[in-house]
Amino acid sequence: MSGTGGGGRRTRRPPRFYFSLRSPYSWLAYRDLTAHHPGLAAALDWVPFFEPDELSRKLLDEAGGSFPYTPMSPEKHRYILQDVRRLAAERGLSLSWPVDREPVWEVPHLGYLAAARHGMGPEYLALAARARWELGQDICDRSVIGGFGARLGLDAQELASASDDPELRAEGVRILLEIQRDGVFGVPFFVDHYDKYWGVDRLRAFVAALTGRSPGLTQPQGGPEAALIEPERSVDDGHAGGCG
């Protein structure tokens, strides 16, 4: 978070990773980042990016904010299905494409905030990402989110009902305003001070920028080739938050 240091000087905000449990490209960036740059992953500010439901939109409007949204064409959706399967296969990842039925994205993303306030954010993300992209589960189903409780040592009801928590709703709106301030229009999205990087194929440049400034921050796992796993291609998620 931004702030001021001694003498009224603004402190530099930590680098940020805007992620979405909805987006397959965000999932791939999450896997690359945590597998090959764990030290860097731990140093980042992880910020959930989610399409607001009716209540969040109302609260966001009242706060003077807005959310970027671009509908995805059927042709683009079919392309993404093929593209993500290719990228997952390149990484040796199994993929089970989920089916979203009237999703409410506050359920999993505010669930993350609930876990994070207990210091279990990374562990929650690991379970949620696996549930959605490897097991094909509906993570907007409260019972799925509540099921993480026992494995995390957290209250199942607190996780399942996170979207009903007024404090977490308010935190979600604050995040949506931060998304707007940072100019985030899709995920994965990385921010380092004034520099922005969009797409899984920009992870390498983001890592290089940070490690060049602090060479001891992270070392790729699995040899130098591991850091180069991201293919050289652009990523268009199709609409805000990736594809469903």
C-alpha positions in Angstrom: 0.0 0.0 0.0 1.1 3.5 -0.6 2.1 5.8 2.2 4.5 8.3 3.5 7.8 7.9 5.2 9.9 10.3 7.3 9.8 13.9 6.2 6.6 13.4 4.3 8.3 11.5 1.5 6.1 9.0 -0.3 7.3 5.4 0.0 7.5 3.3 -3.1 4.6 0.8 -3.2 5.6 -2.8 -3.4 5.4 -4.5 -6.8 1.9 -6.0 -7.4 0.4 -9.1 -9.1 -3.2 -8.7 -10.0 -4.6 -12.2 -10.3 -8.0 -13.7 -11.0 -9.2 -17.1 -10.1 -11.5 -16.8 -13.1 -8.7 -16.4 -15.8 -6.8 -19.4 -17.1 -3.9 -17.1 -18.1 -3.8 -15.8 -14.6 -3.6 -19.5 -13.4 -0.7 -20.1 -15.8 1.2 -17.0 -14.5 0.5 -18.1 -10.9 2.0 -21.5 -11.6 5.0 -20.1 -13.4 5.6 -17.5 -10.7 5.3 -19.8 -7.7 7.2 -22.7 -9.3 10.1 -20.8 -10.8 10.4 -17.6 -8.7 9.1 -18.4 -5.2 11.2 -15.7 -3.5 9.8 -13.1 -5.8 6.3 -14.5 -5.4 6.5 -14.1 -1.6 7.7 -10.5 -1.9 4.8 -9.3 -4.2 1.6 -7.7 -3.1 -1.1 -10.1 -4.4 -4.3 -8.3 -5.4 -7.5 -10.1 -6.5 -9.1 -8.9 -9.7 -12.8 -9.9 -10.0 -15.8 -8.8 -12.0 -18.2 -7.2 -9.5 -21.7 -8.5 -8.9 -24.7 -6.2 -8.5 -24.0 -5.2 -4.9 -20.3 -4.5 -5.6 -21.2 -2.4 -8.6 -23.6 -0.4 -6.6 -21.0 0.2 -3.9 -18.4 1.0 -6.5 -20.6 3.5 -8.2 -21.3 5.2 -4.9 -17.5 5.4 -4.4 -17.1 7.1 -7.7 -15.4 4.1 -9.4 -16.0 2.0 -12.5 -14.9 -1.4 -13.8 -13.5 -2.2 -17.2 -15.6 -4.7 -19.1 -15.4 -6.0 -22.7 -17.6 -8.8 -23.8 -15.8 -11.8 -25.4 -16.9 -13.1 -28.8 -17.6 -16.8 -29.2 -14.7 -17.0 -31.7 -12.3 -15.6 -29.1 -13.6 -18.0 -26.5 -13.0 -21.0 -28.7 -9.5 -19.8 -29.5 -8.7 -19.4 -25.8 -9.8 -23.0 -25.1 -7.2 -24.1 -27.6 -4.5 -21.7 -26.6 -4.8 -22.5 -22.9 -4.6 -26.3 -23.5 -1.4 -25.7 -25.6 0.2 -23.6 -22.8 -0.8 -26.0 -20.1 0.6 -28.9 -22.1 3.9 -27.0 -22.6 4.2 -26.8 -18.8 3.2 -30.4 -18.2 0.0 -29.3 -16.4 -3.2 -31.2 -16.4 -6.3 -29.1 -17.2 -9.9 -29.8 -16.5 -11.9 -26.9 -18.0 -14.6 -25.7 -15.5 -18.1 -24.8 -16.4 -19.4 -21.6 -14.8 -23.1 -21.4 -14.0 -24.3 -17.9 -13.0 -21.0 -17.3 -11.2 -20.6 -14.7 -8.4 -16.9 -14.0 -8.3 -16.9 -12.3 -4.9 -17.4 -15.8 -3.5 -13.9 -17.1 -4.2 -12.1 -13.8 -4.3 -13.5 -12.4 -1.0 -12.9 -15.9 0.3 -9.2 -15.2 -0.5 -9.4 -12.0 1.5 -10.9 -14.0 4.4 -8.0 -16.5 4.3 -5.4 -13.8 3.9 -6.4 -12.0 7.1 -5.5 -15.2 8.9 -2.1 -15.4 7.0 -3.3 -18.2 4.8 -3.7 -16.4 1.5 -1.1 -18.4 -0.5 -2.4 -21.7 0.8 -6.0 -20.7 -0.1 -4.9 -19.7 -3.6 -3.2 -23.1 -4.2 -6.4 -24.9 -3.2 -8.7 -22.7 -5.2 -6.5 -22.7 -8.4 -6.3 -26.5 -8.3 -10.0 -26.9 -7.6 -10.9 -24.8 -10.6 -8.3 -25.6 -13.2 -7.2 -29.1 -12.4 -10.3 -30.6 -10.9 -12.9 -28.6 -12.9 -14.9 -27.6 -9.8 -17.2 -24.6 -9.4 -15.3 -22.3 -7.1 -18.3 -19.9 -7.0 -20.1 -22.7 -5.1 -19.9 -21.8 -1.4 -19.7 -25.4 -0.4 -16.5 -25.8 -2.5 -14.9 -22.7 -0.8 -16.1 -23.8 2.6 -14.5 -27.1 2.0 -11.1 -25.5 2.0 -11.6 -24.6 5.7 -10.6 -28.0 7.2 -7.4 -28.1 5.1 -6.4 -24.6 6.0 -7.4 -24.8 9.7 -9.9 -22.1 9.2 -13.6 -21.8 9.8 -15.5 -23.2 6.8 -18.4 -20.8 7.3 -16.2 -17.8 7.4 -14.7 -18.7 4.0 -18.0 -19.8 2.4 -19.8 -16.6 3.5 -17.0 -14.1 2.9 -19.1 -12.3 0.3 -21.7 -11.6 3.0 -19.1 -10.0 5.3 -19.6 -6.1 5.1 -15.9 -5.6 6.0 -14.7 -7.8 3.2 -17.2 -6.2 0.8 -15.8 -2.9 1.7 -12.3 -4.2 1.2 -13.3 -5.6 -2.2 -14.6 -2.2 -3.3 -11.3 -0.6 -2.2 -9.5 -3.2 -4.3 -11.8 -2.4 -7.3 -10.9 1.3 -6.9 -7.2 0.3 -6.8 -7.6 -1.7 -10.0 -9.0 1.5 -11.6 -6.2 3.7 -10.3 -3.5 1.3 -11.6 -5.2 1.1 -15.0 -5.7 -2.7 -14.8 -7.8 -3.9 -17.8 -7.1 -7.6 -17.7 -5.1 -10.4 -16.0 -2.5 -11.4 -15.2 -1.3 -7.9 -14.7 2.0 -6.9 -13.0 2.9 -3.4 -11.7 6.3 -2.2 -10.7 6.1 1.5 -9.7 5.2 3.2 -13.0 5.9 0.1 -15.2 3.1 -2.2 -16.1 3.1 -5.7 -17.7 0.1 -7.5 -19.0 -0.2 -11.2 -19.9 1.6 -14.4 -18.9 4.2 -13.7 -21.6 5.2 -10.5 -19.8 6.1 -12.3 -16.6 9.6 -12.8 -17.7 10.1 -9.0 -18.3 8.5 -8.2 -14.9 10.9 -10.7 -13.1 13.9 -9.3 -15.0 13.0 -5.8 -13.9 12.7 -6.7 -10.3 15.7 -9.0 -10.0 17.8 -6.5 -11.9 17.0 -4.0 -9.2 17.5 -6.5 -6.4 19.6 -9.4 -7.8 19.3 -11.5 -4.6 15.5 -11.4 -4.5 14.8 -14.6 -6.3 16.5 -17.4 -8.2 14.7 -19.5 -10.8 14.0 -23.1 -9.8 15.1 -25.8 -12.1 17.9 -24.1 -13.9 18.1 -21.0 -16.1 15.7 -22.6 -18.7 12.9 -22.6 -16.2 12.7 -18.8 -16.2 12.1 -18.8 -19.9 9.0 -21.0 -19.9 6.7 -18.2 -20.9 6.2 -18.4 -24.7 6.6 -15.2 -26.8 3.0 -14.4 -27.6 0.5 -11.8 -26.6 -2.4 -12.6 -24.3 -5.9 -11.2 -24.7 -8.1 -12.5 -22.0 -11.1 -11.5 -24.0 -12.9 -9.7 -21.2 -12.1 -8.4 -17.8 -11.0 -11.2 -15.5 -10.1 -13.7 -18.2 -12.4 -16.3 -19.5 -14.8 -18.5 -17.8 
